[in-house]
Structure formats: C-alpha cells, structure tokens
Amino acid sequence: MTTIARIDRTLCLGMGLCEAMADDLFVLDDDGIAVAQEDRDQDRRRDRLRDIAACCPTGAITVTEEDISAAVPEDER
C-alpha cells in the first residue's frame, strides 16, 4: 500500500502551514498552491501526512492508502 496525499486546489488558500510543517512533503507552487512531494519512507510518510492533513485550516489535504501495484506493470515493480 502506498500513502497518497491529494490537495484540492479549489480549497487551498496557500497559507503554507503544510510546507512549514514538512517542507520535504509539501511545497507551494508558482500560484501559491500546495503540491505534495514524493517520499519513499511510507511508514514515516503516512503518519506525517495524516497529522498535516488534520492541521490544514481549509481541509484541502486528503490522505488515502492505495494499492498501486496493480497499476504498475509487473516487470517495473
């Protein structure tokens, strides 16, 4: 399972709290909207993303667990 963070760009106000909490997981793009960054350490990522999503003042961040192995060809796993 892979932990995925998604940002609803219609809700994000670019306050930067997510980036301040974890600049290795989130950055603000040129429009001032949060963008999730990839992190290979899934266990550490999962807990941090949940904490950050809970702190988002607009609720723009959602965190899900997804099985991406079915979407990746077997020879690329």
N, C-alpha and C positions, 0 to 999 in steps of 0.2 A: 504494500500500500504506500502511496505517496501522498504527502500533505500538500495541498494546493491552497494558496491564498488568492482571492479574487477581489478586485476593487471595483465597486460600482461608480463609474466616472460621473454619473449624474448626481451622486450623493457626496462625493469627495469635495471638500472645500479647500484642500491644500494647506491645512493647518500645520502639517509636518510632525504631528505627535508620533506617528508610526516611524518616521525616519529618525526622530530624536531618540526613540526607544531602541531602535535596531537599524542603524544605517547600513548594515550588511544584508538586511532583508527587504528594506524599502528605500526608495529614493523618489524625489519629486521630479517629474519630467519638465520639459520646457514650458508646458502650460500650467505648471504648479500642481499637477495631479499626481497622486501616489502611484507608484509602479512597484510590484513585488519582484524581488530578485530571487534567483535560484540559490539553494543551499543544499549540499549533498548530505549533511548530517540530519537525517529525517527525525530521529528521536528528539534532538535538541530543537529542531525547527518546529515541530508540532506544538510543543509546549509554549514556545515563544510566540508563535503566530496566534495561538488562542488568547494569550494574555494581551497581545497588542490589539487584536480584533475587539476584545472586550473593552478596551480603553478608547477606541475610536469614537470621537464625540458625535459623529453623524451616522455611525453604523454602516459605513461604506465597505468595510472589510468583512468578507466571509471566508471561513476556513473549512475545507472539506477533505475527506480521505478518499482517494480514488485509486483503483487498480488500473494502472496504465500499462501493465504488461500485455494485456490483450490487444492494445492499440499499437504495440511495438512489434515489428517482425521478429520472429524467434532468433534469427541469426544476428540481430542487433542488441539483444538483451545482455 
